[in-house]
Amino acid sequence: MKSKNIIFLIIIILIGFSAWHVLSGKLAGSTSSQLIITCDENTTKIHIQPNTILEYQWIHSVEKTPIIEVYNVTPNGLILIQAKSQSFGAGHPYSAEEFNGTFHTENGYLVYEIHYNIGKEIEILGNPEFNGTIVLKQDGKATTICKQFTHGVIKVEP
């Protein structure tokens, strides 16, 4: 009888520990958020890891010069951290102060260092001629997710 009580007690302790472990992760804000990228009819789902960077690159429709937007991807959404262009054209910021950031030149690009919270979703309307490309950078690897698409949605979901 005594050995059955000990086994029962061990089982209760193990169940309690397992429940505590699961709940403590949820209460501490542990997330398993994912980045969902849809380009035209293709959807890619990626688990968000620390220091995930997303780059959206395209050719400006008027200036015909490359534009690169760099986003930090977090479980809370997308944060625009850098914008690069090779010209001052329509739709470009004319000063870093517009975004409370800094400005410098680098390898022929005008580079705006900013911190602008975009939110959890971006919709991109484009044209294959603009050569829109989405590149994801995780763990030191760059992966092209989409290229030459006409409609895209980038979304962070729990």
N, C-alpha and C positions, 0 to 999 in steps of 0.2 A: 504494500500500500504506500509506503514511504517513497519508494522509487518512482511510482506513478505520479505522485505529487511533485517530485523534483522534475520529472520530464515535462509535466504540465506547466510548471513554473518557467522552465527554460523556453518552452514554446511561446508562452505569453510574453516573455522578455524579448524574444526575437521578433515577434509580431510588432510589439511596441517600438522597438528600435527601428524597424523597417518603416513604419508609419511616420515616426519622427524624422527620419532621414528624408523621406519624400516631401513632407510638409515644410521642413526647414529650408529646403531649396526653393520652394515656391514663395515662402514668406520673405526670404532674403532677396527676392527680386531675380532669381535665376530664370533666365528665359531661353527659349530655343527658337528665337525669331528667325524668319527666313526672308530672303530677298527674292521677289518674284519679278522677273523681267519678261515682258511680252513684246515681241517685235513682229508686226504683222500677225501671222497665225501661229508663230512659234513661242512657246512659253518655257522658261528655264527657272527652276527653283533652286536656291542656294542657301545653305545654312550660314547665318552671319557669324563670322569669327571676329575676334578683336582685331583692330587695325585693317578692316576690309575697306578697300578704296575702289570706287567706281569712276571711270572716266567716260565722258560722252564727248566724242570728237565729230566734227562736221565741217563742211566748207560753207562759209557765209554766202548767202544768195546774191548779195549785191557786190561785196568786196572781193569775192572769190578767193578768200584767204582762209587758212585753217583756224578753227576755234576749238579749244579744249577746256571742258569744265571738269573739275576734280571734286568728287564728293567723298566725305567720310560716311560710311554706312554704319549706323548704330541700331540697336533694337528699338530706339525711340524715333528713328527716321533718318532722313538724309540731310547732311550739312554740307553746303557748298563751301569748300575751303580754298579753292583756287580757280581762277579763270585766266586762260591764256589766249591771246590773239596776236595777229601780226599787223593789225591796222586799227585806226580809230574810225569805225564805221557806224552805220545805222544800227541802233540797238545796243551799242557798246557803252559801258560806263566811261565817262571822261575824267573821273577822279576816283581814287580809292576811298575818299571820304564818303562817297555815296553809300558805301557798304561798311563803313567803319573799319577799313583795312589799310594795307600798305601796298605800294606799287614799286616794281623794279623791272628791268629788262634782263632777259636771259635767252641766249642762243637765238636771237632774232625775234623773240616773242615779248610782248607787253604782258607782264604777269601781275595779276591782282591777288594778293593774299588776303582772304576774307574769312569770316565765320558767319554764314547766313543759314539759318535753320529753314529748310525747305518744307519739312513736314514728312508725312509717310508716303506720299505718292506724287509722281511727276508724270504728266502726259507729254509725249513728244510727237509733233506733227512734222513730217519732213517730206523729202523727195529723194528718190534714189540718186539723183544728180548731185545732191549735197553730201553724198558719201557718209551718211551718219553711221557711226561705229560706237558700240558700247564695249568697253574693256573692263574686266574685273581683276583686281589685284589682291591676292590672298597668299600668305605664307611665302612671299618672295616670287610668286608666279603670276604672270599676266595671261589672262584667257580672254580671247575675243568672243563675246556672247552673241552679238548681232552685227550685221554689216549691210549697208544699203537698204534700209527699210523705209516705209512710208508712214507707219504709225507705231508708236511704242508707248508702253506704260512701265514705269519702274515703281515698285511698291514694296514697303516693309510691312510684314504681317507677323503676329505672334505665332 
